[in-house]
Amino acid sequence: MRLRRFIGPDATTALRRVKDALGPEAVILATRARPGGGIEITAAVDADLATAVAQPPPGAGPSELETIVRELRELGARVRSLDSALRPTTGVDTRLGSEAQELAERLTAAGLARHLAGPVAASFEEARGAGMPLDSALEASLARHLLGASGAESRVSAFVGPTGSGKTTTIAKLTAAKIGAGRTRIGLVMADMCRVGAAEQLGAYARLLGVRMRVARDAEELGRALASFADCEAVYVDTAGLGGEPQDAMALGELLAAAGEALQVTAVVNAGASERALDHTWRQIDALAPARCVLTKLDEGAGLGTACTWLAATGMALAWLGTGQRVPEDLAAASGQTLARWLVAA
C-alpha cells in the first residue's frame, strides 16, 4: 500500500490537500503537529488496493489472484480499523456534525486539551444550530469556555512572572493605552532591585509617556510609593522575575502583602512555554493568588492551546494577549475574537 504525507499550516488545509490528491475515500492513518508549526497527515486510499489488484504479479494464476484479492481486502479492513484507532479524538460526542468535529480537531492540533476542545465544539454547534453566523458562534464559544472571569480591574495592579516574560513591556503597553484613552493620572512603581537596569527600562517608558515612577526597595518604600500615587486612577507595580528558588516567590509575596493597600496580582507568562515550564511557573506564583494572566510573545510563533489548558486548570482568567513589541499597539484584550485569531486561525 502506498502511504503519502500531506502538510498544511492547519488541519483544515492539510485535510483539503489529502482529499484533493486522494479523493473522498482517503483513509487518515496519523495526524501530528510539526515542531516548526503546521500539521502533517499520513493518509492512504483504497484505490491503491484496486490498482494493486488490477496489476497482479506476472504469471499469477486465477487461484493466486483470488488469494491476493482476499489478502488485500483483509489488509484494507485492518487499515480502516487502524484509521479509527489513530484518528485524533477530541472528547466530543461523535454525534456532532462535521463542522464541530473539524473545529475540535483544529483545537486539539493547536494544543488545547480534549476535555476543553469538546465543550467548545459542542457550544459552537449549538450556536450554529440556533442560526448564529460561523464567526460569531466560534467567538462566543471560545469566550464562554476559555476566558474565565477576572472581575473589575483594581486601582493597583502588581505584575508577576518568570524572568523575561514581558512584565515591563506589558506595563508600558497598558499605560500607553490608558493615556491614549484620556486617562493620564497613572503611577508606575519598580519593586525590583534584582534585575540590572530594570529601573532604567521602566523609567525610560515613564519619561516617554509622561507619567511618574517610584522605586521601592522594600515593603516600607512600596507603601510610601503607593501613598504618593493616591491621586492616580491606576498604579502598575513591576516586580522581580521569578526564577527557580521558592524563596523568591515568598519574598515577593511578603513585599506585596505589606504594601498597605489591596493589590490585584496579574501573572505575565510566555504563551509558548512548555507544559512543564507552565506547571513550574504555577508552583512559583500560586501563593501570590493571581486573578488574571497576560500571555505574551505570540509574535514569536507561540501557540495558545497549551497555555489556555493551563489557565483553565489554574483558575486564572485570560486578560490580555501580548502580540509583539510595539507600545501600545501589540497588546490585545482577551476576547472570543482574539482567541479565534490566535488560537484557531493561527
C-alpha positions in Angstrom: 0.0 0.0 0.0 1.3 3.5 -0.9 1.3 5.9 2.0 1.5 9.6 1.4 2.1 12.6 3.7 0.5 15.9 3.4 1.5 19.1 5.2 -0.5 22.3 5.8 -0.5 25.3 8.1 -3.6 23.9 9.8 -5.7 20.8 10.0 -8.3 22.1 7.5 -5.7 22.9 4.8 -3.9 19.6 5.3 -7.2 17.6 5.1 -8.2 19.5 1.9 -4.9 18.6 0.3 -5.5 14.9 1.2 -8.9 15.0 -0.4 -7.6 16.8 -3.5 -4.9 14.2 -4.1 -6.6 11.0 -3.0 -10.3 11.8 -3.2 -13.1 11.4 -0.6 -12.2 7.8 0.1 -8.9 8.6 1.6 -8.0 6.9 4.9 -6.3 9.1 7.6 -3.6 7.0 9.3 -2.0 9.6 11.5 -2.1 13.3 12.3 0.6 15.2 14.2 1.7 18.7 14.9 5.1 19.6 13.3 7.8 21.0 15.6 8.2 24.1 13.3 4.5 24.7 13.0 1.7 23.3 10.9 0.0 19.8 10.7 1.3 16.6 9.0 -1.2 14.0 7.9 -0.3 10.5 6.8 -3.0 9.0 4.5 -3.8 6.2 2.1 -6.7 5.3 -0.2 -8.5 2.1 -1.0 -8.0 3.0 -4.7 -4.4 1.9 -4.1 -5.7 -1.6 -3.4 -7.7 -1.6 -6.6 -4.6 -0.6 -8.5 -2.7 -3.4 -6.9 -5.4 -5.9 -7.8 -5.6 -4.7 -11.4 -1.8 -5.4 -11.7 -1.1 -8.9 -10.3 2.4 -10.2 -10.4 3.4 -11.7 -13.8 2.4 -15.4 -14.1 -0.1 -15.3 -11.2 -2.9 -17.8 -11.9 -6.6 -17.5 -11.0 -6.1 -19.1 -7.6 -3.2 -16.9 -6.8 -5.1 -13.8 -7.9 -8.0 -14.8 -5.6 -5.6 -15.1 -2.8 -4.1 -11.7 -3.5 -7.6 -10.1 -3.6 -8.6 -11.8 -0.4 -5.4 -10.7 1.4 -5.7 -7.1 0.1 -9.3 -6.9 1.3 -8.2 -8.1 4.7 -5.4 -5.5 4.7 -7.9 -2.9 3.8 -10.2 -3.8 6.7 -7.2 -3.6 9.1 -6.2 -0.2 7.7 -9.7 1.1 8.3 -9.6 -0.3 11.8 -6.2 1.4 12.3 -7.6 4.6 11.0 -10.4 4.6 13.5 -7.9 3.9 16.3 -5.4 6.6 15.3 -7.7 9.3 14.2 -7.3 12.2 16.8 -10.1 12.0 19.4 -11.5 15.3 20.5 -13.6 14.4 23.5 -16.6 15.5 21.5 -19.8 13.4 21.2 -19.4 11.6 17.9 -23.0 12.6 17.0 -21.8 16.1 16.5 -21.7 17.4 12.9 -18.6 17.6 10.8 -18.3 21.3 11.3 -18.0 20.9 15.1 -15.8 17.9 14.7 -13.4 19.8 12.5 -13.3 22.6 15.0 -12.4 20.2 17.8 -9.6 18.6 15.7 -8.2 22.1 15.0 -8.3 23.0 18.6 -6.5 19.8 19.8 -4.0 20.2 17.0 -3.3 23.7 18.4 -2.5 22.1 21.8 -5.9 22.6 23.6 -6.8 19.6 25.8 -9.5 17.3 24.6 -11.7 18.0 27.7 -11.8 21.6 26.7 -12.0 21.2 22.9 -15.1 19.1 23.3 -17.2 21.6 25.1 -16.0 24.4 22.9 -17.1 22.4 19.8 -20.4 21.4 21.3 -21.3 25.0 22.2 -20.2 26.1 18.8 -22.6 23.6 17.1 -25.4 24.6 19.4 -25.0 28.3 18.4 -24.8 27.4 14.8 -28.0 25.4 15.1 -29.7 28.4 16.6 -28.8 30.4 13.4 -25.7 32.2 14.6 -23.1 33.0 11.9 -20.0 30.9 12.0 -17.6 33.6 13.2 -20.0 34.8 16.0 -20.6 31.2 17.1 -16.9 30.5 17.3 -16.1 33.6 19.2 -19.0 33.1 21.7 -18.0 29.5 22.4 -14.3 30.3 22.8 -15.1 33.2 25.2 -17.5 31.1 27.2 -15.1 28.2 27.9 -11.6 29.7 27.7 -11.6 33.3 29.0 -12.7 33.0 32.7 -14.0 35.8 34.8 -11.4 38.3 36.1 -13.7 40.8 37.7 -13.2 44.5 37.8 -9.7 45.9 37.5 -8.2 47.2 40.8 -6.6 50.6 41.1 -3.3 49.0 42.0 -2.0 46.0 39.9 1.2 44.1 40.6 2.6 42.1 37.7 4.5 38.9 38.5 6.0 36.1 36.4 9.2 34.4 35.2 12.2 36.4 34.2 11.9 37.6 30.6 8.2 37.0 30.3 7.5 40.6 29.4 6.2 42.3 32.6 7.8 45.7 32.0 6.7 45.9 28.3 3.2 44.8 29.3 3.0 47.6 31.9 4.2 50.1 29.3 1.6 49.0 26.8 -1.2 49.2 29.4 0.0 52.7 30.5 0.2 54.0 26.9 -3.3 52.6 26.1 -4.8 54.4 29.1 -3.1 57.6 28.2 -4.5 57.2 24.7 -7.9 56.9 26.2 -7.5 60.1 28.1 -6.6 58.7 31.5 -3.3 60.5 32.3 -3.2 60.0 36.1 -1.1 56.8 36.2 1.8 55.9 38.5 4.5 53.3 37.9 6.5 51.5 40.7 9.6 49.5 40.2 9.7 46.9 43.1 12.7 45.1 41.7 16.3 45.6 42.7 17.4 42.3 41.2 17.5 43.0 37.5 20.4 45.1 36.3 18.9 48.1 34.5 15.3 47.2 35.5 14.5 50.6 36.9 16.1 52.3 33.9 13.9 50.4 31.5 10.7 51.3 33.3 12.0 54.8 33.9 12.6 55.3 30.2 9.0 54.3 29.5 7.8 56.6 32.2 9.6 59.6 30.7 8.5 58.8 27.3 4.8 58.5 28.4 5.0 61.5 30.8 4.0 59.6 33.9 5.5 59.4 37.4 7.6 56.5 38.6 8.9 55.5 42.0 11.4 52.8 43.0 10.6 50.6 46.0 13.4 48.5 47.6 11.3 47.1 50.4 7.7 47.0 51.8 8.1 50.3 53.5 9.2 52.1 50.4 6.4 50.3 48.4 3.8 51.6 50.9 5.2 55.2 50.5 5.2 54.9 46.8 1.6 53.8 46.6 0.6 56.6 49.1 2.3 59.2 46.8 0.1 57.9 43.9 -3.1 58.3 45.9 -4.4 60.7 43.2 -3.8 58.3 40.4 -6.5 56.3 38.6 -4.2 53.4 38.1 -0.9 52.2 39.5 1.2 49.5 38.0 3.8 47.7 40.0 6.7 45.9 38.2 8.3 43.1 40.2 11.4 40.9 40.1 11.4 38.0 37.7 10.7 34.7 39.5 13.4 32.0 39.0 13.7 28.5 40.4 14.1 29.4 44.0 11.0 29.1 46.2 12.2 31.9 48.5 12.0 34.4 45.6 8.2 34.0 45.5 8.0 34.0 49.3 9.9 37.3 49.4 7.8 38.8 46.7 4.6 37.7 48.5 5.8 39.3 51.7 6.6 42.5 49.9 3.2 42.8 48.3 1.3 41.8 51.4 2.9 44.6 53.4 2.2 47.3 50.8 -0.7 48.7 52.9 -3.2 48.6 50.0 -5.1 45.9 48.3 -3.3 44.7 45.2 -4.6 42.8 42.2 -1.9 40.4 41.1 -1.6 39.7 37.3 0.7 36.9 36.0 2.7 37.5 32.9 3.6 34.3 31.1 5.2 33.3 27.8 2.5 31.7 25.7 5.0 29.4 24.1 6.2 27.9 27.4 6.0 24.1 27.6 3.5 22.3 29.9 6.3 21.5 32.3 7.5 25.2 32.4 4.0 26.4 33.0 3.5 24.0 35.8 6.8 25.2 37.3 5.6 28.8 37.0 2.3 28.0 38.8 4.2 26.5 41.7 6.0 29.8 42.0 3.0 32.2 41.7 0.2 30.2 43.2 0.9 31.6 46.7 0.6 35.1 45.2 -3.0 34.4 44.3 -3.0 35.9 40.7 -6.5 36.6 39.5 -5.7 37.1 35.8 -3.0 36.5 33.3 -1.3 38.1 30.3 0.0 35.6 27.7 3.0 37.2 25.8 5.3 36.6 22.8 2.6 35.4 20.4 4.7 37.2 17.7 7.4 34.6 18.2 5.1 31.8 16.9 3.8 30.7 20.2 0.6 28.6 20.2 -2.2 29.2 22.7 -3.6 25.8 23.2 -1.2 24.5 25.9 -1.3 27.9 27.8 -5.2 28.0 27.6 -5.4 24.5 29.0 -3.1 25.5 31.8 -5.1 28.7 32.6 -8.3 26.6 32.8 -6.6 24.3 35.3 -5.3 27.2 37.5 -8.5 29.2 37.5 -6.8 32.4 36.3 -8.7 34.5 33.8 -7.1 35.4 30.5 -7.0 39.2 30.4 -4.6 40.2 27.6 -2.5 38.8 24.7 0.9 40.3 24.0 1.3 40.1 20.2 4.6 42.0 19.6 7.0 44.6 20.9 5.2 47.8 19.8 3.8 50.0 22.5 0.9 50.1 22.9 -0.3 48.5 19.6 0.7 45.0 20.4 -1.5 44.3 23.4 -4.9 42.9 22.7 -7.7 42.5 25.3 -8.6 38.8 25.5 -11.9 38.1 23.8 -13.6 35.5 21.7 -12.4 37.4 18.6 -8.8 37.4 19.6 -8.9 33.8 20.6 -10.4 32.9 17.3 -7.5 34.7 15.6 -4.6 33.5 17.7 -5.8 30.0 18.7 -7.9 28.8 15.8 -6.7 30.7 12.8 -3.0 30.9 13.7 
